[in-house]
Every structure is written in C-alpha cells, then in structure tokens.
Amino acid sequence: MKQILVVVVIFGLTVGFLSGCAGARYNMQKGAAVGAALGAGVGQLVGQNTAGTLIGAAIGTFIGALTGNAVDQNNQQQSQQVYADPQEQPPGQWVLQKGQWAGGKWIPSHKVWQPVNPSN
C-alpha cells in the first residue's frame, strides 16, 4: 500500500512539474504529460504489471497529445484576424525607415508597416 502511495505522489509531482513548464501555447505537451501519467495509472490498475503500465502510458500520451494539439489549433484559429476582402489591409501605413547601425551591423533603409489604432 505504501508503494502505491509513493507512485501516485511521484506521478502527481511529475505531471504538475511538466504542466508548469509548458506555457499557455503548449497544450500538446501538457496534454501528452497528463495523458501519460493518467494512462500509466490506469494501465497499472487494470493490468497490475509493468506491461500494462507502459501500454497505458503510451496510449495516454498519444490521446493527450492529440487533444492538446486540437486545443492549440483552435486557439490559433481564433487569434487570427480575418478580413472580409482579401485586398483590404488592416489600418496603418507603410513608412520608410532610414538606414542605421544596430548591434554593430548596418541595416539599410527599408519600408515598415506601421499599424494605427482605428478606435482613437
């Protein structure tokens, strides 16, 4: 019984650590870590052997990564701005930036898109 408690605590700490390391945009990694831990736990409970634990971890990692990737893709699609007319540009203008030295390198003059806030 004591060994099971130690394994559960280690899994919990591992999942917490791995989830904390991944940023807000890395749901695939978080999903894989959580899926691996949960899958390993379920595999151990069902099979009560190492093979069951490894198979559960593999399946959990796969399902968790797929789920996290779907969340990442959804977040990315929602964050992109869509304009009705493809020829329409967001508010702003092209501005010529003069050549300058930056970090010991010469950057020649070039045009830069400078957005403006339409609500002002």
Stockholm file with secondary structure:
# STOCKHOLM 1.0

chainA/1-120         MKQILVVVVIFGLTVGFLSGCAGARYNMQKGAAVGAALGAGVGQLVGQNTAGTLIGAAIGTFIGALTGNAVDQNNQQQSQQVYADPQEQPPGQWVLQKGQWAGGKWIPSHKVWQPVNPSN
#=GR chainA/1-120 SS CHHHHHHHHHHHHHHHHHHHHSCTTCHHHHHHHHHHHHHHHHHHHHHCSHHHHHHHHHHHHHHHHHHHHHHHHHHHHHHSCCCSSTTCCCSEEEEEECCEEETTEEECCEEEEEECCTTC
#=GC SS_cons         CHHHHHHHHHHHHHHHHHHHHSCTTCHHHHHHHHHHHHHHHHHHHHHCSHHHHHHHHHHHHHHHHHHHHHHHHHHHHHHSCCCSSTTCCCSEEEEEECCEEETTEEECCEEEEEECCTTC
//
